[in-house]
Amino acid sequence: MSIVDKLKEMLGKNPDQAKQAVERGGDMVDERTGGKYSDKVDMAQEKANEFIDRDRPQQP
């Protein structure tokens, strides 16, 4: 099993925790850079959350 497969499995089991980690990581980058790259950080957070939601089963 590759690292990517392990990561996908982990995200599938804990999608809410993964989203929180993405948010905290982006906030940390913003804090350390003084918000200089906040637009890029926000875009990366959105893409990461889309990736997490893509493999998540949809609720009816």
Residue pairs with C-beta under 8 A, 6 or more apart in sequence:
8 55
10 18
11 18
11 51
11 52
11 55
12 55
12 56
15 52
15 53
15 56
18 52
19 49
19 52
22 45
22 48
22 49
22 52
23 45
26 41
26 42
26 44
26 45
29 37
29 41
30 37
30 38
30 41
